[in-house]
Amino acid sequence: MDSMIYLDNAATTKTAPEVVDAMIPYFGELYGNPSSIYEIAGKSKEAVDKGRSQIADVLGVSPEEIYFTAGGSESDNWAIIAAFESCKSRGNHIITTKIEHHAVLHTCEYLERERGAKVTYLDVDEKGMVDPKELERAITPETILISVMYANNEIGTIEPIQDIGKIAKEHEILFHTDAVQAFCQVSIDVAACNIDMLSSSGHKINGPKGIGFLYIRRGVKIHSLIHGGAQERKRRAGTENVPAIVGYGVAASRAWNSMESRTKKEVQLRDYMIDRILREIPYCRLNGDRVRRLPNNVNISFQFVEGESLLIMLDMEGIAASSGSACTSGSLDPSHVLLAIGLTHETAHGSLRMTLGEDTTKEDIDITVEKIKAIVKRLRSMSPLYEDFMKKQH
Ligand SMILES: *Cc1c(COP(=O)(O)O)cnc(C)c1O
């Protein structure tokens, strides 16, 4: 595993050693239930409070506005379902986009199918960008929720969240954003962007899996997701996952403290990788916006190549990447995001996502580019389509 080159940080990240160290006592001797009143329980409560404050500080909000969940998917489900239920008397229309994570898309589809919601799935342009004007035109008197992701997990495009938040506020519509990929990668100003609810996940920022939060702005009244005890101010019952909350707090603090230097380095490596691939490999294209892009995202389509074959051959070389997104690989449906930016099924199938992490080095990038060059060449040499294409060129 040591020699592995890991370029799938949008799927998950390595849990940082100091995160693991901070969590360990809470698996062992510090096992108290934060809701109890004796000393050991007090230690757990303090730990939960600290984790919550660390996260609130990063987001620049109050700790009471942070609600821990079991991850990004739960946060997305909660925000959308609860907003719909809570605003039912005012309307049933939700506006989202075609490029959301499945945790948002499938939740909206569920509400349409089972609960009488009407959902507008906005198109995006060829870079994956939502048009705020089009969003505004989609608003009806029935619109109760807008959910647009902060940054896309497949192609890295950063959405015009401030413009969208302004529109949501003007029309007094709740605004939720899935910021799982953006949190601690770009600075987020929830106040300036008029964000009412924001989803995040621990394991995307070198923290533990199975923990996330939903930020709910003070004053936003949405129903509880899980009923039971009084945890999370009665909005999400269940004994807190104390070790995970501790780890998440540490992960958020360290990711925030290192954000400037880390993302600066990542942007350099990202652009270096994109430039090398586009320059050295013919018939390929970059997906997503060149500039309004997550610091760590590279997504390229190679013509006349099967992304899955490329992925398997890279794996044999000890390089971990993704074709489309981890959730869809394994199925043969092309990525809904790549289709939404206008790629054909064929081109979408020849796509590779590489997402850099805090440990990625220039050497990793150089090795990977060389391997991709060789593999693409080999795969093309076996492709009848490529052969035909080359014949026509001459
Ligand atoms: C990973 C991811 C999720 C899901 O988060 P989990 O914690 O794995 O449930 C949701 N949205 C986006 C954009 C993601 O990248």
PDBQT file of the ligand as one rigid body, heavy atoms in Angstrom, charges set to zero:
ROOT
HETATM    1  C1  LIG A 401     -19.331  12.099  -0.801  1.00  0.00    +0.000 C 
HETATM    2  C2  LIG A 401     -20.424  13.029  -1.108  1.00  0.00    +0.000 A 
HETATM    3  C3  LIG A 401     -21.675  12.921  -0.481  1.00  0.00    +0.000 A 
HETATM    4  C4  LIG A 401     -21.999  11.803   0.467  1.00  0.00    +0.000 C 
HETATM    5  O1  LIG A 401     -21.313  11.903   1.679  1.00  0.00    +0.000 OA
HETATM    6  P1  LIG A 401     -21.235  10.604   2.631  1.00  0.00    +0.000 P 
HETATM    7  O2  LIG A 401     -20.645  11.117   3.888  1.00  0.00    +0.000 OA
HETATM    8  O3  LIG A 401     -20.379   9.617   1.934  1.00  0.00    +0.000 OA
HETATM    9  O4  LIG A 401     -22.638  10.128   2.812  1.00  0.00    +0.000 OA
HETATM   10  C5  LIG A 401     -22.636  13.846  -0.784  1.00  0.00    +0.000 A 
HETATM   11  N1  LIG A 401     -22.400  14.840  -1.653  1.00  0.00    +0.000 NA
HETATM   12  C6  LIG A 401     -21.222  14.993  -2.275  1.00  0.00    +0.000 A 
HETATM   13  C7  LIG A 401     -21.013  16.139  -3.211  1.00  0.00    +0.000 C 
HETATM   14  C8  LIG A 401     -20.195  14.084  -2.037  1.00  0.00    +0.000 A 
HETATM   15  O5  LIG A 401     -19.033  14.232  -2.677  1.00  0.00    +0.000 OA
ENDROOT
TORSDOF 0
